[in-house]
């Protein structure tokens, strides 16, 4: 079996979206003066889909959400020639070939995300070629089903947030993640508003349910050090991305305070990046995304590294490429889960492009043993909502 062709297409959403109201979510752009709604930098309105076909007609599907048009150009110009004509079962060789050939200008960011998409498609081929789901190739089933946490709760009106939390508590979720809406620029008023939002959610879900807190890089070290003692009484399971991703020493200092476990890794790349995080004890929870970190070939190694450090892995954003990794390792105790809202296009754009994404029931997800590969196909229902760039 040889790889015959690589096709990368950008699915650009053109359907109606409703901008978020209120403060929405703190993020890295909050520390930069801007007259526009800063979270728009981080929402996804397009996605690159990669289809790799073998000479015996198997088609593997991969995907990348970071800078889709640039990712497509990298795949078309640099990565496709490196894998066409090769045996997909030589996946380690192919990964190293892509990684090393682009090393002078890649290593992190969109190039690694592009490599991830190709790698995902290769693993999809491998599963389909032996009629097994990908998680069976990685170690098999380590859980009867995957616990997942409800990940939305962006900062809007507090009563709206409480109603949202109650709705999904009633659906059986036992873990929730909420977003802060305020950061250093909002001074003491923002501090109090952040505390009010955590208290409001705890009023609804109680203390026998996990609560995770998300900063999305919208704070700085000084502000985070002031906030940690104030948040401790709410018993959060973790505080996510309190500072910008490159401030690894900042993460390490906050984690060493031993007040609230610090999580991160959504914006980190490759085995080497996570070795640095773990060596510095910068995070107590690792949150890579398989379609950013280098694909399944890289993520599988990161899982082993985290297991050796006794640091749990809870991948970013859910989605099938992450669920297969979560199912196949004891290092990963649970998954993130984004429900589908008709509100704004973001991580849920994945659902509009692909069929096969499981729906949570009573706070759990299930992967089927009888669906080969990643279990995804391109959804036809919403194709007219996209401009597709070939």
Secondary structure, 3 states (H helix, E strand, C coil): CCEEEEEEEEEEECCCCCCCCCCECCCHHHHCCCCCCHHHHCCCCEEEEEEEEECCCCEEEEEECCCHHHHHHHHHHHHHHHHCCCCCCCHHHHHHHHHHHCCCCCCCCHHHHHHHHHHHHHHHHHHHHCCCEHHHHHCCCCCCCEEEEEECCCECCHHHHHHHHHHHHHCCCCEEEEECCCCHHHHHHHHHHHHHHHHHHHHHHCCCCEEEEECCCCCCHHHHHHHHHHHHHHCCCEEECCCCCCCHHHHHHHHHCCCCCEEECCCCCHHHHHHHHHHCCCCCEECCCHHHHCHHHHHHHHHHHHHHCCCEECCCCCCHHHHHHHHCCCCCCCEEECCCCCCCCCCCHHHHHEECCCCCECCEECCCCCCCECCCEECCCCHHHEEEEC
